[in-house]
Amino acid sequence: MFIQFSILFLLFTTPFTSLIKAKQDNTNFVRSLDLKELNLENKQERLSHLKFYWHDIVSGNNPSSIPIVLPPLKNSTTAFGLVNMIENPLTLGPQLSSKLVGKAQGFYASTSQSEVDLIMAMNFAIIEGKYNGSTITILGRNPVYDKVREMPIIGGSGLFRFARGYAQLRTHWFSSKTYDAIVEYNIYVLHY
């Protein structure tokens, strides 16, 4: 009887002890870091303000915004389900001919059946000045007919590592005929 109990005990407890051990071993992928390891120990977080104009060019021979998924309902007033891929110019002024400082690369999708709301995910790839090669990542809701909209900054790269903040958007110009738009972006970003 003792031998049977011992065998049953081993059969039932071995999987549990190996699970516990495996769970303990799998936590080695996380470790705490000291700011020195990332050369951040002497750097202070700073707040930067960037302002530029985002050009969403849907019309013409060389659009910067193209539909990759068309709305399934052809009579939808909100284009619910539409997804556009973008590589939109970012310029210093509202004219497309003004100085190019970067490109907004990502996508937006129409997410509402009752109003024109977009979910937007994009990297602002900066190509000018000391921030050349750095990016700011924005992900959020854009109710496009609101006078002022706000979207969160969720990260960045290069000189915008550990970035967080928000972007304020104002439509500068919109064509109801071509759906082209120029939007002023004021970005407030905390970064090292």
C-alpha angles and dihedrals in degrees: 000000000000091000092050091049091049092050092048091046091052093046093053101039100042095071091049095049091047090050091051091048091047090050091052092048093050093062093073092092091077126066136161117250133210115226088239090068089063095039090247100116094101098032121098123211111251136194117234129187118209124183127189143136123257114212115205103191110186099157134062134041096301108039120181091204122051131178113244096173119032120213109268092219108066094196096051113129091204099045087236109197097023115139122192127190113214144198097171124179117246111209136180093236134032093256114091087225092061121103114303110228100169150324132260107224122186139060144281130206134195106243106174133076094197106040138016102271124155132198105215128196116177147143118224101216107201117211101175137083125338091336093061107136094019124115138205117207120214126186123170155093120301116192092195099200094056111104093231124021131185129209129181126248106224102182148316147204138238110014088358096061112144088016121171133164139089143281123223115208130199124177108238096181137355132181114211087194100054099016089230113147142187115205127188112225121199108187124195109190134176112209143143 
